Amino acid sequence: MGVRGLTAFLDKCPFAWEKLALKPQTPEEIEAAGGKSRIIKLAVDGYALLYHLYFAGNFNCVCGGQYAQFAEHVRLYVQTLQKCGFSLFVVMDGTVNPAKEATIITRENDLIKTVRQLTYSDKYIGKKVLPILAKQAFLDVLSELKVKVAHADAESDVIVGALARANGCCAVSKDSDFYVFELPFGYIPIDNLDASRTGAVTATRFSRGKFCAALKLPESHLPLLASAVGNDYVPPPLIRPLHVALGEVDVALPPGWSAPDGKDPSVRDLLILRVAGMLGKHETVEGGIKAIVEMAKAQHEADVAAGAEAPREGEEEKEEFTPERLSEALAASVAQYALNPKHAQALGASTELTTQAPCGMSQQIVGAFRDGRLDRQLANVLVHRAFWCHVLVEDVDADCVWPIGRPIRAAAYRALLEGSAAEVTEYARSGLKLESVQVAVGPASIPGLSSAIAGKASQEDRAKALWGVLGEPVPGVPEHLSLASACVTYWVKNLGGTTTAVELASVVAAMLQKREDQAMRQSKEARPPWLQMRLVHRFAALQVIFASAHHLSQALLCPVPPLKPADVVDGEFSHRFHHLQFRAKGVSSLADQLRKDGIEWEPFYKCYTAIAASVSTYLRGSIVEQMDGGIMWGPTGPEGKDEAREEGGSQLAKKTGQASAGAG
């Protein structure tokens, strides 16, 4: 939901906050407590934590995401919390509520504009786009650290609030609705929960009671204040007459008000104070609603009489004001803030979600969905027959890269739906906006999810089906990279045009880095001046294939070792490696680069040649072994013959366009 202007208002209300500071307990402190370590529970909005850790970190999303560095950042943050005694229960959003689809499309369209700004600006513009594998990298770390994670049926807000209330703990999120929820132990905005490198944790907790006392507002009236100020449940045309009527009311700033640089209160600040002052005069919420409706009705009638009631610029449809509609909207909005105890039980084996697929919403399916073994995107296919191809950093002036993975996802749709539907709606970028396309499900030869659960489709059969779609894994690569190797060969074969040896080498080298070297490497948030959009687009296609293969593997109950983003993708490294080598001339340039990056040439060469051998007809350029040991670029160089470069981006655009038409 979100309450317009409330977060900014509270930033000027230091009296509404309580500061907490914790350090890891010493052995003496634990002994004094009877040998028991303290446990401080937190109910955490998973997506708020994910976005905070990625966007507050120094990660370059323009190059496609640095998943190993991000994973290490998540690990250090969570471990610091754990060492200070915090126990996290992380709740992730689940399927997409159809009523929210228009909002999501608007948000994705805004992200497309952000991608354009990011890829063409040489300076950091203060915006980022979450890489498409970041959530998986995030969940991998939480699993390693044994953090409790569960996926809600849909949005997680009320469930996080209900869990906090039921377990007597703080809620952690980044949504102004949490200021309104009745949370006896308070609410901590995620950016107010700081885990420092020194091992200490500081938190600033919102006190609902102190805030309402300062505004002389009964706590029971806070949901009505949020509704009357403006949220997603009360249309602006219905509440605007109230705002106009209160526009000239004089109000006093609460004691302790502190605006930055002594600035005057904003229009929204004054509106919040005026609404609070009005509601404080009424003992009951019902009385407050009645007073709001009467004041809005009088103002509306005056506006109509004066000819001033007209749609604002940009309002395509204006909801007609009536007292009855406003009263109903306010009552419905207030009800949305009530934390029902049943919400705290909404993460169990039962669900309100339904599907027409043969597998049904059995305990096995619900359990896999709750703990993330069945991604929320796949659950959305089961329930709503829709898949969201979220915006990623690519060349938005070219065709979208998501269709390159469509045959893989179509096979996943077949495994999930098992003939209960012939098509799935995919939402993907088309030009500069998100549009829907109908995608036919894959062939009937794909084992169904119900068969896999019943044991009728063996692990070997499911693995065979996976490799039948992707292509066989490359022999000789490390086991944890087997699925990644199949994805890379699929990428090279389906990009369109030829792939250069240096492009393939930059991908392989990124997979073979040492984790400790990755964690120490510094990144810049701005677009590197040497960034090539052609390569951005091609590497984005590879990430789409990784994501699609991960979904297909899950739909087949993971018959092969899973693909971990932190092990296989380092966008900034690959771009830098390519930049330093794509015009390399010296005999030792490749070996020198590998040595500087801490990558042993023997395993690199073994992995590279194994993959290159499977895609030789699509590859230009080569790497050869030297007589006295070591490796070097082949006689035609890192990119093949020194001819004018083939613009693979346009070829990819044609290829993905054909895939889109064929699959739709």
C-alpha positions in Angstrom: 0.0 0.0 0.0 2.1 2.9 1.2 1.0 6.2 2.9 1.9 9.2 0.8 4.3 11.5 2.6 4.4 9.6 6.0 8.0 8.4 5.8 9.3 12.0 5.0 7.1 13.3 7.8 8.5 10.9 10.4 12.1 11.8 9.4 11.3 15.1 11.1 9.9 13.5 14.2 12.9 12.4 16.4 10.5 12.0 19.3 8.9 9.0 17.6 12.1 6.9 17.5 14.1 4.8 20.0 17.7 3.9 19.4 19.1 0.5 20.2 22.7 -0.7 20.1 24.0 -4.3 20.6 27.4 -6.0 20.5 28.2 -9.7 20.5 27.9 -11.1 24.0 31.1 -11.9 25.8 31.7 -15.3 27.5 31.3 -13.5 30.8 27.9 -12.0 29.8 26.7 -15.4 28.6 27.8 -17.0 31.9 26.1 -14.3 33.9 22.9 -15.1 32.0 23.0 -18.7 33.1 24.9 -19.9 30.1 22.2 -18.9 27.7 22.9 -16.6 24.7 20.3 -13.9 24.1 17.8 -14.4 21.2 16.2 -11.4 19.7 13.6 -12.4 17.1 12.9 -10.3 14.0 10.2 -10.8 11.4 11.7 -9.5 8.2 10.3 -8.5 4.8 12.5 -10.5 2.5 12.3 -8.3 -0.5 12.9 -5.2 1.6 16.1 -6.8 2.9 17.2 -8.0 -0.6 16.7 -4.6 -2.2 18.4 -2.8 0.7 21.5 -5.0 0.7 21.9 -4.7 -3.0 21.1 -1.1 -3.5 23.0 0.1 -0.4 26.1 -1.9 -1.5 28.7 -0.8 -4.0 27.6 -3.1 -6.8 27.7 -2.4 -10.5 24.3 -3.5 -11.9 25.2 -2.0 -15.4 27.6 -4.9 -16.0 25.0 -7.5 -15.0 25.6 -8.1 -11.3 28.5 -9.2 -9.1 26.8 -12.1 -7.4 29.8 -13.5 -5.5 30.5 -10.0 -4.0 26.8 -9.5 -3.3 26.5 -12.9 -1.6 29.5 -12.1 0.6 27.9 -8.8 1.5 24.7 -10.6 2.5 26.7 -13.2 4.5 28.6 -10.6 6.5 25.5 -8.6 7.3 23.4 -11.6 8.4 26.3 -13.1 10.4 26.8 -9.9 12.2 23.1 -9.9 13.2 23.4 -13.5 14.3 26.5 -12.9 16.4 24.6 -10.1 18.3 21.8 -12.5 19.1 19.3 -11.8 16.3 17.2 -14.6 14.9 15.6 -13.8 11.6 12.4 -15.1 10.1 12.4 -13.9 6.5 9.1 -13.8 4.6 9.3 -13.4 0.8 6.5 -12.3 -1.5 4.8 -15.1 -3.4 2.5 -15.1 -6.5 1.3 -11.9 -8.2 -2.2 -10.8 -7.2 -4.0 -10.1 -10.6 -5.3 -6.9 -9.1 -1.7 -5.7 -8.8 -0.7 -6.5 -12.4 -1.3 -2.9 -13.7 0.9 -1.5 -10.9 3.7 -4.0 -11.7 3.6 -3.1 -15.4 3.9 0.6 -14.6 6.8 -0.2 -12.3 8.5 -2.3 -15.0 8.0 0.4 -17.6 9.7 2.9 -15.2 12.6 0.4 -14.9 13.0 0.3 -18.7 13.6 4.1 -18.6 16.1 3.6 -15.7 18.0 1.0 -17.8 18.3 3.4 -20.6 19.7 6.1 -18.3 22.1 3.6 -16.7 23.5 2.3 -19.9 24.1 5.7 -21.5 25.2 7.8 -18.5 28.9 8.0 -17.6 28.1 9.0 -14.1 26.3 7.2 -11.3 22.7 8.5 -11.4 21.6 7.2 -8.0 19.5 4.4 -9.5 19.9 0.7 -9.9 18.1 -2.3 -11.4 18.1 -5.5 -9.4 19.9 -8.2 -11.5 17.6 -11.1 -12.3 19.7 -13.7 -10.4 20.2 -11.5 -7.2 17.2 -13.1 -5.4 18.6 -16.6 -6.0 22.0 -15.5 -4.7 20.4 -13.9 -1.7 18.4 -17.1 -0.8 21.4 -19.3 -1.3 23.2 -17.4 1.4 20.3 -17.4 3.8 20.0 -21.2 3.3 23.7 -21.6 4.1 23.3 -19.6 7.3 20.2 -21.6 8.3 18.0 -18.5 8.3 14.3 -19.4 8.3 12.7 -18.3 5.0 9.2 -18.8 3.8 7.2 -17.5 0.8 3.8 -16.1 1.3 0.9 -16.8 -1.0 1.0 -13.3 -2.3 2.3 -10.1 -0.7 4.2 -10.5 2.6 3.4 -7.2 4.4 0.5 -8.3 6.6 2.1 -11.6 7.3 5.4 -10.0 8.5 3.3 -7.7 10.7 1.2 -10.6 12.0 4.3 -12.7 12.7 5.9 -9.9 14.6 2.8 -9.4 16.7 2.3 -13.1 17.4 5.9 -13.7 18.3 6.4 -10.5 20.4 9.1 -9.1 18.2 10.0 -6.2 15.9 9.0 -6.1 12.3 11.6 -5.1 9.7 10.6 -3.8 6.3 10.6 -0.7 4.0 6.9 0.1 3.7 5.2 3.0 5.4 2.2 0.7 6.1 4.3 -0.7 9.0 4.1 2.6 10.8 0.3 2.1 10.9 0.2 -1.6 11.9 -0.4 -2.2 15.6 3.0 -3.7 16.5 3.5 -3.8 20.3 7.3 -4.3 20.0 7.8 -1.7 17.2 8.9 -1.4 13.7 12.5 -1.0 12.3 12.8 0.3 8.8 15.4 -1.8 7.1 17.8 1.1 6.4 17.7 1.8 10.2 19.1 -1.7 11.0 22.8 -1.3 10.6 25.3 -4.1 11.0 28.8 -2.5 11.1 32.1 -4.1 10.2 33.1 -3.8 13.9 30.5 -6.4 14.8 28.0 -4.0 16.4 24.4 -3.6 15.4 22.5 -0.4 15.8 18.7 0.0 15.2 16.3 2.9 15.3 12.8 1.6 16.2 9.6 3.5 15.5 7.4 3.9 18.6 3.7 4.1 17.5 2.7 5.2 21.0 5.1 8.1 21.2 4.1 9.3 17.7 0.4 9.3 18.4 0.9 10.9 21.8 2.8 13.8 20.2 0.0 14.3 17.7 -2.7 13.9 20.4 -4.2 11.1 18.3 -5.6 7.9 19.7 -3.6 4.9 18.4 -6.8 3.3 17.2 -7.2 6.2 14.8 -3.8 5.8 13.0 -5.2 3.6 10.2 -7.9 6.2 9.5 -5.2 8.9 9.5 -3.3 7.0 6.9 -6.4 6.4 4.8 -7.5 10.1 5.0 -4.0 11.4 4.1 -3.8 9.2 1.0 -3.0 5.5 0.3 -3.7 3.0 -2.5 -7.1 2.1 -1.1 -8.7 5.5 -1.2 -8.8 7.0 -4.7 -7.4 10.6 -4.8 -10.7 12.0 -6.4 -12.6 10.8 -3.4 -10.4 12.2 -0.7 -9.3 15.4 -2.4 -12.3 17.5 -1.2 -11.2 16.8 2.4 -7.7 18.0 1.6 -9.1 21.2 0.0 -11.3 21.8 3.0 -8.4 21.5 5.4 -6.1 23.6 3.3 -6.4 26.8 5.4 -6.6 25.3 8.9 -3.8 26.5 11.2 -1.9 23.8 13.0 1.0 23.8 15.5 4.1 21.7 14.9 4.5 18.9 17.5 7.1 19.4 20.3 10.5 18.2 19.1 9.8 18.7 15.4 13.1 18.9 13.6 13.3 19.7 9.9 16.6 19.6 8.1 18.3 23.0 7.9 15.3 24.5 9.6 13.1 24.2 6.5 9.4 25.0 6.7 7.0 22.0 6.8 6.0 20.7 3.4 2.4 20.8 2.1 2.1 17.1 2.8 3.5 17.6 6.4 0.8 20.2 7.1 -1.9 17.9 5.6 -0.9 15.1 8.0 -1.0 17.5 11.0 -4.4 18.9 9.9 -5.9 15.5 9.4 -4.5 14.3 12.8 -5.9 17.4 14.5 -9.3 16.8 13.1 -9.4 13.1 13.9 -8.2 13.7 17.5 -11.5 15.4 18.3 -13.4 12.2 17.8 -13.4 9.3 20.3 -14.2 6.6 17.8 -13.0 5.6 14.3 -16.6 5.6 13.1 -17.1 9.2 14.3 -13.9 10.2 12.5 -15.1 8.6 9.2 -18.5 10.4 9.6 -16.7 13.8 10.2 -14.4 13.2 7.1 -17.4 12.4 4.9 -19.4 15.4 6.0 -16.5 17.8 5.5 -15.6 16.4 2.1 -19.3 16.4 1.0 -19.6 20.1 2.0 -16.4 21.0 0.1 -17.5 19.0 -2.9 -20.8 20.7 -3.1 -19.1 24.1 -2.8 -16.7 23.2 -5.6 -19.5 22.1 -7.9 -21.5 25.2 -7.2 -18.4 27.3 -8.1 -17.6 25.2 -11.1 -14.2 24.3 -9.7 -14.7 20.5 -9.5 -12.8 19.2 -12.6 -10.3 16.4 -13.3 -6.7 17.3 -12.7 -4.3 17.3 -15.7 -3.3 13.7 -16.4 -6.3 12.0 -14.9 -7.8 10.0 -17.7 -10.6 8.7 -15.6 -12.1 10.6 -12.7 -14.0 8.6 -10.1 -17.1 10.5 -9.3 -17.3 11.7 -5.7 -20.2 10.5 -3.6 -20.3 10.5 0.3 -21.2 6.8 0.1 -18.2 5.9 -2.0 -15.8 7.8 0.3 -17.3 6.2 3.4 -16.9 2.7 1.9 -13.4 3.4 0.7 -12.3 4.7 4.1 -13.8 1.7 6.0 -12.2 -0.7 3.6 -8.9 1.0 3.9 -8.9 1.0 7.7 -9.7 -2.8 7.6 -6.6 -3.4 5.5 -4.4 -2.4 8.5 -5.9 -4.9 10.9 -3.5 -7.8 11.6 -5.5 -10.9 11.7 -3.9 -13.7 13.9 -4.6 -16.2 11.1 -2.0 -14.3 9.0 0.7 -15.5 11.3 -0.3 -19.1 10.4 -0.3 -18.4 6.7 3.1 -19.9 6.0 2.2 -23.5 6.8 1.3 -26.5 4.7 -2.1 -25.1 3.7 -2.7 -22.4 1.1 -5.5 -20.4 -0.4 -3.9 -20.7 -3.8 -5.5 -23.0 -6.3 -4.4 -24.6 -9.6 -6.0 -26.6 -12.4 -2.8 -28.5 -13.0 -2.8 -32.3 -12.2 -0.3 -31.8 -9.4 -2.8 -29.7 -7.4 -1.6 -27.6 -4.4 -0.6 -30.7 -2.5 1.5 -30.6 0.7 4.6 -31.4 -1.4 4.0 -28.5 -3.8 3.1 -26.1 -1.0 6.2 -27.1 1.0 8.5 -26.7 -2.0 6.9 -23.3 -2.7 7.2 -22.1 0.9 10.9 -22.9 1.2 11.9 -21.8 -2.3 12.5 -25.1 -4.0 9.7 -24.1 -6.3 10.3 -20.5 -7.3 7.5 -17.9 -6.9 7.6 -17.4 -10.7 6.8 -21.1 -11.2 4.1 -20.9 -8.6 2.6 -18.0 -10.5 2.5 -20.2 -13.6 0.7 -22.9 -11.7 -1.8 -20.5 -10.2 -2.3 -17.8 -12.8 -0.6 -19.3 -15.9 1.6 -16.2 -16.2 5.3 -15.6 -16.1 7.0 -12.2 -15.5 10.2 -11.6 -17.5 11.4 -8.8 -15.3 13.4 -5.9 -16.7 17.1 -6.4 -16.7 20.1 -4.3 -17.9 20.3 -4.9 -21.6 20.3 -2.7 -24.8 16.7 -1.5 -24.6 17.0 -0.2 -28.2 17.4 -3.8 -29.4 15.0 -6.7 -29.1 14.5 -8.0 -25.6 16.8 -10.9 -24.6 14.2 -12.9 -22.7 12.9 -14.8 -25.7 16.2 -16.6 -26.1 15.3 -18.7 -23.1 11.7 -19.2 -24.1 12.1 -22.8 -25.3 13.6 -23.6 -21.9 10.8 -22.0 -20.0 8.2 -23.5 -22.3 9.5 -26.9 -21.2 9.1 -25.8 -17.6 5.5 -24.8 -18.3 4.8 -28.2 -19.7 6.2 -29.9 -16.6 4.1 -27.7 -14.3 0.8 -27.6 -16.2 0.9 -31.2 -17.7 -1.7 -30.5 -20.4 -4.1 -28.4 -18.2 -3.3 -25.4 -20.4 -1.9 -25.0 -23.8 -0.4 -21.5 -23.3 1.2 -19.3 -20.7 1.1 -15.5 -20.7 4.6 -14.0 -20.6 5.1 -10.4 -19.7 8.3 -9.1 -21.3 9.8 -5.9 -22.7 8.7 -5.0 -26.3 10.5 -1.8 -27.3 10.3 0.6 -24.4 7.3 -1.0 -22.6 6.2 -4.2 -21.1 3.7 -6.2 -23.1 2.1 -9.7 -22.9 2.6 -12.5 -25.3 1.0 -16.0 -25.3 3.7 -18.8 -25.2 2.9 -22.4 -26.2 3.9 -24.9 -23.6 6.7 -27.4 -24.4 6.5 -30.9 -25.8 4.5 -33.6 -24.1 7.7 -35.6 -23.7 8.7 -33.5 -20.7 7.9 -35.4 -17.5 5.1 -33.8 -15.5 5.4 -32.5 -11.9 2.8 -34.9 -10.6 4.6 -37.9 -12.1 7.9 -36.7 -10.6 6.3 -36.4 -7.1 4.7 -39.8 -7.4 8.0 -41.4 -8.3 6.8 -42.3 -11.8 9.5 -40.2 -13.4 13.0 -41.2 -12.1 15.8 -38.7 -11.5 17.6 -40.1 -14.5 14.5 -39.5 -16.7 14.1 -36.0 -15.5 17.8 -35.2 -16.0 17.5 -36.6 -19.5 14.6 -34.3 -20.2 16.6 -31.3 -18.9 19.6 -32.1 -21.1 17.3 -32.7 -24.0 16.2 -29.1 -23.9 19.5 -27.5 -22.9 21.9 -29.8 -24.6 24.3 -32.2 -22.8 26.6 -30.8 -20.1 30.2 -30.4 -21.3 32.4 -33.4 -20.3 35.4 -32.5 -18.2 34.1 -29.4 -16.5 33.8 -29.3 -12.6 30.7 -30.9 -11.4 29.2 -27.8 -9.8 29.5 -26.1 -13.3 27.8 -28.9 -15.3 24.5 -27.1 -15.6 26.3 -23.8 -16.2 28.3 -25.4 -19.0 25.2 -26.6 -20.8 23.8 -23.1 -20.5 26.9 -21.6 -22.0 26.8 -23.9 -25.0 23.1 -23.1 -25.4 24.0 -19.4 -25.3 26.7 -19.7 -28.0 24.5 -21.8 -30.3 21.4 -19.5 -30.0 22.9 -16.0 -29.9 22.9 -15.6 -33.6 26.1 -15.0 -35.6 29.4 -16.1 -34.1 30.8 -15.8 -30.7 34.4 -14.7 -30.3 37.0 -16.7 -28.3 37.5 -13.7 -25.9 33.8 -13.6 -25.2 33.7 -17.2 -24.2 37.0 -16.9 -22.3 35.7 -14.0 -20.2 32.7 -16.1 -19.2 34.8 -19.1 -18.3 37.4 -17.1 -16.4 34.7 -15.5 -14.3 33.5 -19.0 -13.2 37.0 -20.0 -12.1 37.9 -17.1 -9.9 38.8 -17.6 -6.3 36.1 -16.5 -4.0 38.5 -14.6 -1.7 39.8 -12.6 -4.7 36.2 -11.7 -5.8 35.3 -10.5 -2.3 38.3 -8.2 -2.2 37.8 -6.7 -5.6 36.5 -3.1 -5.5 33.7 -2.1 -7.8 32.4 1.2 -9.1 28.7 1.9 -9.4 29.0 4.1 -12.5 29.0 2.8 -16.0 32.6 2.1 -17.0 33.7 4.3 -19.9 34.8 1.3 -21.9 31.5 -0.6 -21.6 30.3 -2.1 -24.9 26.5 -2.3 -25.2 26.9 -5.2 -27.7 28.5 -7.2 -24.9 26.0 -6.0 -22.3 23.2 -7.4 -24.5 25.0 -10.7 -25.1 25.8 -11.2 -21.4 22.2 -10.3 -20.5 21.1 -13.2 -22.8 23.3 -15.6 -20.9 21.8 -14.6 -17.6 18.3 -15.2 -19.0 19.4 -18.7 -20.0 20.8 -19.3 -16.5 17.5 -18.2 -14.9 15.4 -20.2 -17.4 17.5 -23.3 -16.8 17.2 -22.9 -13.1 13.4 -22.7 -13.4 13.3 -25.8 -15.7 15.4 -27.7 -13.2 13.1 -26.8 -10.4 10.0 -27.8 -12.4 11.7 -31.2 -12.8 12.4 -31.4 -9.1 16.1 -30.6 -9.4 17.5 -33.7 -11.0 21.0 -32.2 -11.3 23.2 -30.1 -8.9 21.7 -26.6 -8.8 23.2 -23.6 -10.4 24.4 -20.9 -8.0 24.7 -17.4 -9.4 27.7 -16.6 -7.1 29.6 -19.5 -8.8 28.9 -18.7 -12.4 28.3 -14.9 -13.0 30.5 -11.9 -12.4 29.4 -9.3 -14.9 32.0 -6.6 -14.1 34.9 -9.1 -14.2 33.8 -10.5 -17.5 33.4 -7.1 -19.0 36.8 -6.0 -17.7 38.5 -9.2 -18.9 37.0 -8.8 -22.3 38.0 -5.1 -22.5 41.6 -5.9 -21.6 41.9 -8.8 -24.0 39.7 -8.3 -27.1 42.4 -6.5 -29.0 45.4 -8.2 -27.3 48.4 -8.8 -29.5 51.2 -10.0 -27.3 52.0 -13.7 -27.0 51.8 -13.6 -23.2 48.8 -11.2 -22.8 46.3 -14.0 -22.0 48.6 -15.8 -19.6 49.5 -12.5 -17.9 45.9 -11.6 -17.4 45.0 -14.9 -15.9 47.9 -14.7 -13.5 46.9 -11.2 -12.4 43.4 -12.4 -11.8 44.6 -15.3 -9.8 43.3 -18.0 -12.2 45.4 -21.0 -12.9 45.8 -21.5 -16.6 45.5 -25.3 -16.6 42.0 -25.7 -15.3 41.0 -22.6 -17.3 42.3 -24.1 -20.5 40.7 -27.5 -19.8 37.3 -25.9 -19.1 37.5 -23.5 -22.1 38.6 -26.2 -24.6 35.9 -28.6 -23.4 33.2 -25.9 -24.0 34.8 -24.6 -27.2 34.9 -28.1 -28.7 31.1 -28.4 -28.4 30.4 -25.1 -30.1 33.3 -24.9 -32.6 31.2 -24.1 -35.6 29.8 -21.0 -33.8 33.1 -19.8 -32.4 35.6 -17.4 -34.0 39.2 -17.2 -32.7 40.9 -19.7 -30.5 43.2 -20.3 -27.5 46.2 -22.6 -28.0 48.8 -24.2 -25.8 52.4 -23.1 -26.1 55.2 -25.5 -26.7 57.0 -24.6 -23.5 53.8 -24.6 -21.4 51.1 -22.0 -20.8 48.5 -20.7 -23.3 48.0 -17.9 -25.7 45.5 -16.5 -28.2 45.5 -18.5 -31.5 47.0 -17.2 -34.7 43.8 -15.3 -35.6 43.7 -13.4 -32.3 41.0 -13.2 -29.5 38.3 -12.3 -32.0 39.3 -14.4 -35.0 40.5 -12.7 -38.2 41.2 -9.0 -37.9 38.2 -8.1 -40.0 35.4 -5.6 -39.3 33.5 -6.9 -36.3 30.2 -8.5 -36.9 27.6 -6.7 -34.9 26.2 -9.7 -32.9 23.7 -7.5 -31.1 21.6 -7.1 -34.2 21.9 -10.8 -34.9 20.7 -11.5 -31.4 17.8 -9.1 -32.0 16.8 -11.1 -35.0 17.3 -14.4 -33.3 15.2 -13.4 -30.2 12.6 -11.9 -32.4 12.3 -15.2 -34.3 12.1 -17.1 -31.0 9.4 -14.8 -29.8 7.3 -15.3 -32.9 7.9 -19.0 -32.9 7.1 -19.6 -29.3 4.1 -17.3 -29.2 
